[in-house]
Amino acid sequence: MSVQRRTLCRLALLASLLAPPAAAAALEPPLVYFDQPESAELFERAGIKDDYWTLARFFVSEKYLTYCGIATSVAVLNSLDVASPISPLIYPYQVFTEDNIFTREVLEVKPVSAVEQVGLTLEELARLLEAHGVTVDFTYGPDATLDQFRDAARAALEAGNQRLIVNYSRPAVGQKGDGHISPVAAYDAESDRFLVLDVARYKYPPAWITAAELHEALQADDSASHKPRGFLVVTN
């Protein structure tokens, strides 16, 4: 082998070692987690974040892998100051928990055993929340353009009597798992990112997700309902 050819081979080998593997690049998460330094800058700069303070107070972790919709509902209803059922363990104080949220009306939407097995679909989540007296507007992902989703999401976050919930595909935002439900707490216009308070707190911290990525994650079908995922606006 000539000296020139050996030199070219060495350069090619060096380039291959320095370049990131394609698989690793594909797995790079397209979001900013709440415990990363950049998150503090995003939160400080965010012009829409009033919902964060009340949601953070009542933010709970799902008690089962399928309880993302339940944990989200607990945080949202408590943050909207909706009257909760009596919880014997904390009486005379009243607050929604992942147990007392299952009133008779909610059980008619879906029994506890079924929620534990497969969770809640977008429409079931809306009906569960409505059973507690709030108004819910839900939109399937494909029924809203990116601009329509962003506008509706921002409007909900700016309204003191409304909360925003997303039912999204984890893989679409670079996470492991399948479908997931969580409340949204803030928006930074400069980066066009929404802060999603992930109720699977044992798995992922809250994350800033771009509007485009989050909108894309709402397009995937729910394997239980065979309908697209989407978002909900809850009003009290």
PyMOL commands that set and color helices and strands:
alter all, ss='L'
color gray80, all
select helices_A, chain A and resi 3-18+22-26+37-45+50-58+68-79+88-90+104-109+112-118+122-130+141-143+146-158+171-173+211-217
alter helices_A, ss='H'
color red, helices_A
select strands_A, chain A and resi 31-33+135-140+162-169+179-188+193-196+207-210+230-235
alter strands_A, ss='S'
color yellow, strands_A
deselect
rebuild
show_as cartoon
